[in-house]
Amino acid sequence: MKKLSTLSKSLLIALSVLGIGTLAVASGQIPAISGAKTSDAVAIAQSKISLEQAVAIAQKTVKGDLISAEFDQNDYMASGEYEIKLINDGVEHEVKIDASSGKVLKSKQEKIDQDDLAEYNAMRQAQITLTQAMQKATQSVGGKITEAEFDFDNGIPAYEIEIAKGMDINKLIIDSMNGQVVSSQLDDD
């Protein structure tokens, strides 16, 4: 067998490291410099607990109306947690749930302010719930929900839902009065 020179060995090692690094970025294990959305999509796809399951766990922990649910990635690693917010008797309850195990990590509460109370009262006037809007969005796009919340879209009360499908994040606006998909587009934030 022919002996490799020191330069050849160094070049071979450098190319191997470069190849492994490229594979790690492509598989989502290391976030690409282009942004975290791709990594969010990979992380939520790898989580064992869905956002819908996290909501059910939070509602067993705290009784109340669901006002928002969101997946938060832990430092761009392939794990994360869900932040579920519920309101009961003028108090906002925030429940954090591990996306891998479904374990409740933390629960805190605070009294809601006037702006949040006004938005909550507007949401209570809606004809469909946030949970129903999440179901509608999933039927429309497929994939895993990364974020769901009530908001005003151009003055119209609506639900904003983000869904990871493949490497993309889709943002949907669902009319809170009739359940129709008002807008569906790739989120480029």
C-alpha positions, 0 to 999 in steps of 0.5 A, spaced: 500 500 500 502 506 498 504 511 503 500 518 503 504 524 504 502 528 510 499 533 505 495 528 502 493 526 509 491 533 511 487 534 505 483 527 506 481 529 513 479 536 511 475 534 506 472 528 510 470 534 516 467 538 510 463 533 508 460 531 515 459 538 516 455 539 510 451 533 511 449 535 518 447 542 516 443 539 510 439 534 515 437 540 520 442 538 526 446 544 525 442 550 523 444 553 516 446 560 516 440 562 512 435 562 518 431 558 524 425 557 520 428 551 516 431 548 523 424 550 526 421 545 521 426 540 522 425 540 530 417 540 530 418 534 525 422 530 530 418 532 536 414 526 539 408 530 542 404 535 537 402 542 539 395 539 539 397 534 544 401 539 548 394 543 548 390 537 551 396 536 557 395 544 558 388 543 559 388 538 564 393 542 568 389 548 568 382 549 566 381 555 561 380 558 554 385 556 550 388 563 547 395 561 544 399 555 543 407 555 540 413 551 539 419 554 541 426 551 539 431 550 544 437 553 542 437 551 535 437 544 537 432 538 535 428 539 541 423 544 544 418 546 548 410 548 547 408 554 550 400 554 551 396 560 554 389 559 557 385 564 560 380 563 566 377 568 571 381 574 568 388 570 569 392 568 564 396 561 565 402 559 561 404 552 561 410 550 558 411 542 556 417 538 553 416 537 546 419 530 547 416 527 553 410 531 554 412 533 561 409 539 564 416 543 565 413 550 568 406 553 569 405 560 571 400 565 572 398 573 571 392 577 571 391 580 564 391 587 563 386 591 559 388 590 552 389 583 553 382 583 556 379 586 550 382 581 545 380 576 549 373 578 549 373 579 542 376 572 541 370 570 545 365 573 540 368 568 535 364 563 532 369 558 531 374 556 537 382 556 536 382 549 536 377 548 531 381 553 527 387 549 528 383 543 525 381 547 519 388 549 518 391 542 518 386 540 513 388 545 509 395 544 509 397 538 512 404 538 517 405 540 524 402 546 527 408 550 530 404 556 532 396 558 533 393 565 536 387 569 535 389 576 532 386 582 528 388 581 521 386 588 517 381 589 523 378 582 522 378 578 528 382 572 525 386 566 527 393 566 525 396 559 524 403 557 522 404 550 520 411 546 518 410 542 512 417 539 510 422 544 510 417 550 509 413 554 514 406 555 512 402 561 515 394 561 514 389 566 516 382 563 518 376 567 519 374 567 526 367 568 524 366 563 519 372 558 519 374 560 512 381 560 510 382 568 508 390 567 506 395 561 506 402 563 504 409 561 505 412 564 511 419 568 509 420 571 516 
